[in-house]
Amino acid sequence: MAAIATVRTAPLGTVETLRRIDGLLDRLDTGDVRGGAAAALSLGEVDRLIARLQSVRLSLVAEADRSEIASGSGLTGTSAWLALSTRRDGGQAARDVRLAAALDSDLPATRAALAAGDVSTEHAHVIARATAQLPDGLSLHERAAIEGDLVRRARLVDPATLRKEGRRILSATERSRAEVDAHEDHVLRAEEEAALAKSRLTWHHNGDGTTTGHFTLPSLAAAILAKTVQQIASPRRFAQRAATVAKAAGAGTRAEVEVATWDAFRTADGDWAHRYGKAFVELLEHLPTDSLSGKVAATVVVTIDHDRLEAAVGAAHLDTGQDLSAGEVRRLACNAGILPAVLGGRSVRLDLGRQERFFTEAQRTALATRYDSCAAHGCDRPYAWSELHHEDPWSRGGRTDLAMAVPLCGHHHRRAHDGRYSHHVVTDVQGRKTVTFALRR
């Protein structure tokens, strides 16, 4: 009887294995994939292999973190080292380090599933976050059951669905519905508070009549904004307007009107991003300000000569520092949030003496025709940001007259009332004031 020899191959090292994979990719020919079914099968296999390689990568990150490799290079930590080594965003590098540490120490089932290519790194991030949010007092057995349930669901659903289900993951243990509901509520409240803390809005004037901005909002606020903009830009709304135009242009039958309407819609306003941009402009131009405290503080004041307004030729000036054409001012004159200050028009009583403690919105509007910015010397904060300060303090008998109003930004208004500083006001021949400050000795 012949003996059967068993050949055992020694496992390859990590570096050698990765080099062989790299070499095999050089020999890969995707041209041999024909047909949708074959492409789908190959795509699934690619995703599985990517997940397995991501598992290797995270294991290496965890080893680098344990070895404190960053300390030898003078960097602040593993996240900084990873960002520099892989040319990745610092925030993403920090997320990778946290996930690598969690997989290495607390999530054996998730680590095994990722290594097998059964789940993606996005799923692993969701599982790590869901288990980190679990309440104190759970046993090791309960935590293992919860992780196992999350891994099983990760094989079947996308990360967004898994994230929702993870909020009620206590149901995988023998906990009451009230406890599950309480945990879900706690997780949602924590997410909402964190989202609000991350809210940001920035903008940059490009110098060509446009402004570029970036915002980060809680998902609810973003959903409200998106639904509003989409409604304004919707084809149905556009079609109603275009149908009216088509009828007026002589389109006779209903079919002719529909064809003319949708032809106009397809050719108007370019792509969807542009349509949404125009819808956003329309939304901002019609924001109501009557319910705000200090309506004029949230109102754009447009200053223009009466003759220019009638002729629709020339420039108008905004209290935010920009200029507009006279024709654009005429378009905006009826919109909420736009207040025209027409020089040479009917006057409003603006001197109130001792009758009123605070300056009125009419006075604030009138001053927008004189000032572009805060009255403090060298300050370029726009007039729209300013607060009206009494040149002669009200507490000492000062009057709430237009001639006594000094627009100061919040910083300089506080300084005007700071006893450590003295200030001096100079009024020019056109009635504009300039305030200089000096530290008292």
C-alpha positions as CSV (number, residue, x, y, z in Angstrom):
1,M,0.0,0.0,0.0
2,A,1.5,3.3,-1.1
3,A,2.0,5.9,1.5
4,I,0.4,9.3,0.8
5,A,2.7,12.2,1.4
6,T,1.1,15.4,2.8
7,V,2.8,18.6,1.7
8,R,2.4,21.5,4.2
9,T,3.1,25.0,2.9
10,A,4.5,27.4,5.4
11,P,2.4,30.5,5.8
12,L,3.7,33.6,4.0
13,G,4.6,36.7,5.9
14,T,2.4,39.8,5.7
15,V,4.8,41.8,3.5
16,E,5.4,38.8,1.1
17,T,1.7,38.1,0.8
18,L,0.9,41.7,0.0
19,R,3.6,41.8,-2.7
20,R,2.2,38.6,-4.3
21,I,-1.3,40.2,-4.3
22,D,0.2,43.3,-5.9
23,G,1.8,41.2,-8.6
24,L,-1.4,39.3,-9.3
25,L,-3.2,42.5,-9.8
26,D,-0.6,43.5,-12.5
27,R,-1.7,40.3,-14.4
28,L,-5.5,40.9,-13.9
29,D,-7.4,41.3,-17.2
30,T,-10.9,42.7,-16.6
31,G,-11.6,42.4,-20.3
32,D,-12.5,38.7,-19.8
33,V,-15.7,39.7,-17.9
34,R,-18.7,39.6,-20.2
35,G,-22.3,40.0,-19.3
36,G,-24.1,41.7,-16.4
37,A,-24.3,38.5,-14.3
38,A,-20.5,37.9,-14.5
39,A,-19.8,41.6,-13.8
40,A,-22.0,41.5,-10.7
41,L,-20.4,38.3,-9.5
42,S,-16.9,39.8,-10.0
43,L,-17.9,43.0,-8.3
44,G,-19.1,41.2,-5.2
45,E,-15.8,39.3,-5.1
46,V,-13.9,42.5,-5.3
47,D,-15.8,44.0,-2.4
48,R,-15.2,40.9,-0.3
49,L,-11.4,41.1,-1.1
50,I,-11.3,44.8,-0.3
51,A,-13.0,44.1,3.1
52,R,-10.4,41.4,3.8
53,L,-7.5,43.8,2.9
54,Q,-9.1,46.5,5.1
55,S,-9.0,44.0,7.9
56,V,-5.3,43.5,7.4
57,R,-4.8,47.3,7.2
58,L,-6.6,47.8,10.5
59,S,-4.6,45.0,12.2
60,L,-1.5,46.8,11.1
61,V,-2.8,50.1,12.5
62,A,-3.6,48.5,15.8
63,E,-0.1,47.1,16.0
64,A,1.4,50.5,15.2
65,D,-0.8,52.0,18.0
66,R,0.4,49.3,20.5
67,S,4.0,49.9,19.5
68,E,3.6,53.6,19.9
69,I,5.3,54.1,16.6
70,A,4.4,57.8,16.5
71,S,6.6,58.5,19.5
72,G,9.7,57.7,17.5
73,S,8.9,60.4,14.9
74,G,7.9,63.2,17.3
75,L,4.3,63.2,16.1
76,T,1.4,63.7,18.5
77,G,-0.1,60.3,18.2
78,T,-0.9,57.3,15.9
79,S,-3.6,59.3,14.1
80,A,-1.1,62.0,13.1
81,W,1.4,59.3,12.0
82,L,-1.3,57.4,10.0
83,A,-2.4,60.6,8.3
84,L,1.1,61.5,7.3
85,S,2.1,58.0,6.3
86,T,-0.9,57.3,4.1
87,R,-1.6,60.9,3.0
88,R,-5.2,60.7,4.4
89,D,-7.4,63.3,6.0
90,G,-6.6,63.6,9.7
91,G,-10.3,63.1,10.8
92,Q,-10.5,59.8,8.8
93,A,-7.1,58.7,10.2
94,A,-8.5,59.2,13.7
95,R,-11.6,57.2,12.9
96,D,-9.4,54.4,11.6
97,V,-7.3,54.3,14.7
98,R,-10.4,54.2,17.0
99,L,-11.9,51.3,14.9
100,A,-8.6,49.4,14.8
101,A,-8.3,49.6,18.6
102,A,-12.0,48.5,19.1
103,L,-11.6,45.6,16.8
104,D,-8.4,44.6,18.5
105,S,-9.7,44.6,22.0
106,D,-13.5,44.5,22.2
107,L,-15.0,43.2,19.0
108,P,-13.7,39.7,18.1
109,A,-16.8,38.7,16.1
110,T,-16.7,41.8,14.1
111,R,-13.0,41.4,13.5
112,A,-13.5,37.9,12.3
113,A,-16.4,38.9,10.0
114,L,-14.3,41.7,8.4
115,A,-11.3,39.3,8.0
116,A,-13.6,36.9,6.1
117,G,-14.9,39.7,3.9
118,D,-18.5,39.2,5.2
119,V,-18.9,42.8,6.3
120,S,-17.5,46.1,5.2
121,T,-15.5,48.7,7.3
122,E,-18.6,50.9,7.2
123,H,-20.5,48.2,8.9
124,A,-17.7,47.7,11.4
125,H,-17.7,51.4,12.2
126,V,-21.5,51.2,13.0
127,I,-21.0,48.1,15.2
128,A,-18.2,49.8,17.1
129,R,-20.3,52.9,17.7
130,A,-23.4,51.0,18.7
131,T,-21.5,48.8,21.2
132,A,-19.7,51.9,22.6
133,Q,-23.1,53.5,23.3
134,L,-24.4,50.5,25.3
135,P,-25.4,51.3,28.9
136,D,-23.2,50.3,31.9
137,G,-24.0,47.2,33.8
138,L,-24.2,44.7,30.9
139,S,-22.5,41.4,31.4
140,L,-19.8,40.1,29.0
141,H,-22.3,37.5,27.8
142,E,-24.9,40.2,27.0
143,R,-22.3,42.3,25.1
144,A,-21.2,39.2,23.1
145,A,-24.8,38.5,22.2
146,I,-25.3,42.1,21.1
147,E,-22.2,42.1,18.9
148,G,-23.1,38.7,17.4
149,D,-26.6,40.0,16.5
150,L,-25.2,43.1,14.9
151,V,-22.7,41.1,12.9
152,R,-25.5,38.8,11.6
153,R,-27.6,41.8,10.6
154,A,-24.5,43.5,9.0
155,R,-24.4,40.5,6.5
156,L,-27.9,41.4,5.4
157,V,-28.5,45.2,5.5
158,D,-26.6,48.4,4.6
159,P,-24.8,50.5,7.2
160,A,-27.6,53.1,7.4
161,T,-30.2,50.4,8.3
162,L,-27.8,48.8,10.7
163,R,-27.3,52.1,12.4
164,K,-31.0,52.5,13.0
165,E,-31.3,48.9,14.2
166,G,-28.3,49.4,16.5
167,R,-30.2,52.0,18.6
168,R,-32.6,49.2,19.7
169,I,-29.9,46.5,19.9
170,L,-30.7,45.9,23.6
171,S,-33.6,43.8,22.4
172,A,-30.9,41.1,21.6
173,T,-30.8,40.6,25.4
174,E,-33.5,39.8,27.9
175,R,-34.2,43.4,28.6
176,S,-37.7,44.9,28.8
177,R,-39.2,47.0,26.1
178,A,-39.1,50.0,28.4
179,E,-35.3,49.6,28.8
180,V,-34.9,49.2,25.0
181,D,-37.0,52.4,24.4
182,A,-35.0,54.3,27.1
183,H,-31.7,53.3,25.5
184,E,-32.9,54.3,22.0
185,D,-34.0,57.6,23.4
186,H,-30.6,58.2,25.1
187,V,-28.7,57.3,21.9
188,L,-30.9,59.6,19.8
189,R,-30.5,62.5,22.2
190,A,-26.8,62.1,22.3
191,E,-26.6,62.1,18.5
192,E,-28.8,65.2,18.3
193,E,-26.7,67.1,20.8
194,A,-23.5,66.0,19.0
195,A,-24.9,67.1,15.7
196,L,-25.9,70.5,17.0
197,A,-22.4,71.0,18.5
198,K,-20.9,70.3,15.0
199,S,-23.1,72.8,13.2
200,R,-21.1,75.2,11.2
201,L,-21.7,77.8,8.5
202,T,-18.9,79.6,6.6
203,W,-18.8,81.7,3.5
204,H,-16.2,83.4,1.3
205,H,-16.8,86.4,-1.0
206,N,-15.2,85.4,-4.3
207,G,-14.9,89.0,-5.5
208,D,-16.8,88.4,-8.7
209,G,-20.4,88.9,-7.4
210,T,-20.6,85.4,-6.0
211,T,-20.1,83.9,-2.5
212,T,-19.1,80.3,-1.9
213,G,-20.2,78.7,1.4
214,H,-20.1,75.5,3.3
215,F,-22.4,74.2,6.0
216,T,-22.6,71.3,8.4
217,L,-26.1,70.8,9.9
218,P,-28.1,68.3,12.0
219,S,-29.8,65.9,9.6
220,L,-33.2,67.2,10.5
221,A,-32.4,70.8,9.6
222,A,-30.7,69.7,6.4
223,A,-33.7,67.6,5.5
224,I,-36.0,70.6,6.0
225,L,-33.7,72.8,3.8
226,A,-33.5,70.1,1.1
227,K,-37.2,69.5,1.0
228,T,-37.9,73.2,0.8
229,V,-35.4,73.8,-2.0
230,Q,-36.5,70.7,-3.9
231,Q,-40.1,71.9,-3.7
232,I,-39.2,75.3,-5.1
233,A,-37.2,73.7,-7.9
234,S,-39.6,70.9,-8.5
235,P,-40.6,70.1,-12.1
236,R,-44.3,70.2,-11.1
237,R,-44.0,73.8,-9.9
238,F,-41.9,74.8,-13.0
239,A,-44.4,73.0,-15.3
240,Q,-47.3,75.1,-13.9
241,R,-45.5,78.3,-14.7
242,A,-44.3,77.0,-18.1
243,A,-47.8,75.8,-19.1
244,T,-49.1,79.3,-18.5
245,V,-46.3,80.7,-20.7
246,A,-46.9,78.1,-23.4
247,K,-50.6,79.0,-23.6
248,A,-49.8,82.6,-23.8
249,A,-47.4,81.9,-26.6
250,G,-50.1,80.3,-28.7
251,A,-49.8,76.6,-28.0
252,G,-53.2,75.2,-28.7
253,T,-54.0,71.7,-27.8
254,R,-53.2,70.1,-24.4
255,A,-50.6,68.0,-26.0
256,E,-48.9,71.0,-27.6
257,V,-48.9,72.8,-24.2
258,E,-47.3,69.7,-22.5
259,V,-44.6,69.4,-25.2
260,A,-43.8,73.1,-25.0
261,T,-43.8,73.0,-21.2
262,W,-41.4,70.1,-20.8
263,D,-39.1,71.3,-23.6
264,A,-38.8,74.5,-21.7
265,F,-38.1,72.7,-18.5
266,R,-35.4,70.5,-20.0
267,T,-33.5,73.5,-21.5
268,A,-34.0,75.9,-18.6
269,D,-31.5,76.6,-15.8
270,G,-28.9,74.0,-16.7
271,D,-28.4,71.0,-14.4
272,W,-30.1,70.2,-11.1
273,A,-27.3,71.8,-9.0
274,H,-27.9,75.1,-10.7
275,R,-31.7,74.8,-10.3
276,Y,-31.2,74.1,-6.6
277,G,-28.9,77.1,-6.3
278,K,-31.6,79.4,-7.9
279,A,-34.2,77.9,-5.6
280,F,-31.9,78.6,-2.6
281,V,-31.6,82.2,-3.7
282,E,-35.4,82.5,-4.0
283,L,-35.8,81.0,-0.5
284,L,-33.4,83.5,1.1
285,E,-34.9,86.4,-0.7
286,H,-38.3,85.5,0.8
287,L,-37.4,84.7,4.4
288,P,-39.8,86.4,6.8
289,T,-38.2,88.8,9.3
290,D,-41.3,90.2,11.1
291,S,-41.1,87.6,13.9
292,L,-37.4,88.4,14.7
293,S,-36.4,90.7,17.5
294,G,-34.8,93.7,15.8
295,K,-36.3,93.2,12.4
296,V,-34.0,95.7,10.7
297,A,-30.9,93.9,12.1
298,A,-32.0,90.9,10.0
299,T,-33.0,93.0,7.0
300,V,-30.8,94.0,4.1
301,V,-31.0,97.8,3.7
302,V,-30.5,99.0,0.1
303,T,-29.6,102.7,-0.3
304,I,-30.2,104.3,-3.7
305,D,-31.0,107.7,-5.1
306,H,-34.6,108.2,-6.1
307,D,-33.7,109.2,-9.7
308,R,-31.6,106.1,-10.1
309,L,-34.3,103.8,-8.8
310,E,-36.8,105.3,-11.3
311,A,-34.4,105.0,-14.2
312,A,-33.2,101.6,-13.2
313,V,-29.7,102.6,-14.1
314,G,-26.8,103.0,-11.7
315,A,-25.6,101.4,-8.5
316,A,-27.2,100.8,-5.1
317,H,-25.4,100.1,-1.9
318,L,-26.2,97.4,0.8
319,D,-25.6,97.8,4.5
320,T,-23.7,94.5,4.3
321,G,-21.0,96.2,2.1
322,Q,-22.0,95.1,-1.4
323,D,-23.3,97.0,-4.4
324,L,-26.2,96.1,-6.6
325,S,-27.5,97.3,-10.0
326,A,-30.5,99.6,-9.8
327,G,-32.5,97.1,-11.8
328,E,-31.9,94.4,-9.3
329,V,-33.0,96.7,-6.5
330,R,-36.3,97.3,-8.3
331,R,-36.8,93.6,-8.5
332,L,-36.1,93.2,-4.8
333,A,-38.0,96.1,-3.5
334,C,-41.2,94.1,-2.9
335,N,-39.5,91.1,-1.2
336,A,-39.5,90.3,2.5
337,G,-36.2,91.0,4.1
338,I,-35.3,93.8,1.6
339,L,-35.8,97.3,2.8
340,P,-35.2,100.1,0.3
341,A,-33.9,103.4,1.7
342,V,-34.7,105.8,-1.1
343,L,-32.8,109.1,-0.7
344,G,-35.1,112.0,-1.5
345,G,-38.3,110.1,-0.6
346,R,-40.8,110.8,2.2
347,S,-39.2,111.3,5.6
348,V,-39.9,109.5,8.8
349,R,-39.7,111.2,12.2
350,L,-36.2,110.1,13.5
351,D,-35.5,112.4,16.5
352,L,-37.2,111.0,19.7
353,G,-35.4,113.1,22.4
354,R,-36.1,111.6,25.9
355,Q,-39.3,109.9,24.8
356,E,-37.6,106.6,23.9
357,R,-34.8,104.7,25.6
358,F,-33.8,102.7,22.5
359,F,-33.2,103.7,18.9
360,T,-35.9,102.6,16.5
361,E,-35.7,100.5,13.4
362,A,-36.5,103.6,11.3
363,Q,-33.4,105.3,12.8
364,R,-31.3,102.3,12.2
365,T,-32.4,102.2,8.5
366,A,-31.7,105.9,8.1
367,L,-28.1,105.4,9.4
368,A,-27.6,102.7,6.8
369,T,-27.4,105.5,4.2
370,R,-24.4,107.0,6.0
371,Y,-22.4,104.1,7.2
372,D,-20.8,101.0,5.6
373,S,-19.2,99.7,8.7
374,C,-18.8,100.0,12.4
375,A,-17.9,103.6,13.4
376,A,-14.8,102.6,15.4
377,H,-11.6,103.7,13.7
378,G,-10.1,101.0,11.6
379,C,-13.0,98.5,12.1
380,D,-14.3,96.9,8.9
381,R,-17.2,94.9,10.4
382,P,-20.3,95.8,8.2
383,Y,-22.9,98.2,9.4
384,A,-25.4,95.4,9.4
385,W,-23.6,93.8,12.4
386,S,-23.6,97.0,14.4
387,E,-25.6,98.1,17.6
388,L,-26.6,101.7,18.1
389,H,-24.8,103.4,20.9
390,H,-25.8,106.8,22.5
391,E,-23.0,109.3,22.0
392,D,-24.2,111.1,25.1
393,P,-25.2,108.3,27.5
394,W,-28.9,108.0,28.1
395,S,-28.2,107.5,31.8
396,R,-26.7,111.0,31.9
397,G,-29.6,112.8,30.1
398,G,-28.6,111.9,26.5
399,R,-31.3,112.0,23.8
400,T,-32.3,109.2,21.4
401,D,-31.9,111.4,18.4
402,L,-30.5,110.4,15.1
403,A,-27.5,112.8,15.4
404,M,-26.6,111.0,18.7
405,A,-26.5,107.5,17.3
406,V,-23.2,105.8,16.9
407,P,-23.1,102.4,15.1
408,L,-20.7,100.1,16.9
409,C,-20.0,96.3,16.4
410,G,-20.5,94.1,19.4
411,H,-16.8,94.2,20.3
412,H,-16.5,98.0,20.2
413,H,-19.9,98.5,21.8
414,R,-18.6,96.5,24.8
415,R,-15.4,98.5,24.8
416,A,-17.4,101.8,24.8
417,H,-18.9,100.6,28.2
418,D,-15.7,99.2,29.5
419,G,-14.3,101.5,32.2
420,R,-10.7,100.5,31.3
421,Y,-11.0,102.4,28.1
422,S,-11.8,106.0,27.1
423,H,-13.2,106.9,23.7
424,H,-13.5,110.0,21.6
425,V,-16.1,110.7,19.0
426,V,-15.5,112.9,16.0
427,T,-18.4,113.9,13.6
428,D,-17.6,115.0,10.0
429,V,-19.5,117.4,7.9
430,Q,-21.8,114.7,6.5
431,G,-22.8,113.6,9.9
432,R,-20.7,110.4,10.0
433,K,-19.0,109.6,13.3
434,T,-15.6,108.1,14.0
435,V,-14.8,106.6,17.4
436,T,-11.2,106.2,18.7
437,F,-10.4,104.2,21.8
438,A,-7.5,104.4,24.3
439,L,-6.6,102.4,27.3
440,R,-6.8,104.5,30.4
441,R,-3.5,105.0,32.3
